[in-house]
Amino acid sequence: MSSKISVVICDDEAPYRNALQKTLNMVPDCEVVGVCKDGAEALELCQNKVPNVLLTDINMPRMNGLELIRRLLRHERNVAVVVLTIDEDQDTIFDAFRYGAMGYLLKTSTPQEVIDAVKHAHQKEVKITPKIATKIIDDFRRLQDDGEDEESPLFVLSEREIEILDLIVKGKRNREIAEMLNIAEKTVKNHVSNILRALQVNSRTEAAMKAIKVKLVDGP
């Protein structure tokens, strides 16, 4: 039986995923057991081969990286997921970790940083690009500062907005919320805008964390 770390690579850009495959196959401790061009293909492969580590992009056709992580880790909790992307969106980062990712790297990372992230993930250790880590820390600090300034916070939200806020905290995206509540996605977007304005935050991530902090809704 091989003692190498088995890795599946998922990226919709052929030159990039081929470069990743070549890099990881040169590492004595690693073995690429699959290369996929989208989340749907990777989900099927990972369910059949169950690799040690999945290295995935976020923005891909058919099924994006977030949906891939969510669906895969619902059943295969032993797969360690590392995100490798150009996406620095706050909500995307938050959701990736909420769904179970063990690492989040930008595509500006060096080959050695990618290798280290794969090895860390295999050991159940988190690896984050410094720029992303700084962003996460800044978000928490800003929310902490906001909380200290609010002795008795008062947020005016409708029952529907509280319902949508609760679903945001649970990690649901606008499309999913619209389907669950049987309303138009545009209506959801309007409610989300009202929620952000009422909570005086700039993103869904900040809204979710603040809602839990001041106990507007229960945690996920």
Secondary structure as UniProt FT lines:
FT   STRAND          5..10
FT   HELIX           14..25
FT   TURN            28..29
FT   STRAND          30..36
FT   HELIX           39..49
FT   STRAND          53..56
FT   HELIX           65..75
FT   TURN            77..78
FT   STRAND          80..85
FT   HELIX           90..99
FT   STRAND          103..106
FT   TURN            107..108
FT   HELIX           111..122
FT   TURN            123..124
FT   STRAND          127..128
FT   HELIX           130..149
FT   HELIX           159..169
FT   TURN            170..171
FT   HELIX           174..181
FT   HELIX           185..199
FT   HELIX           204..213
FT   TURN            214..215
//
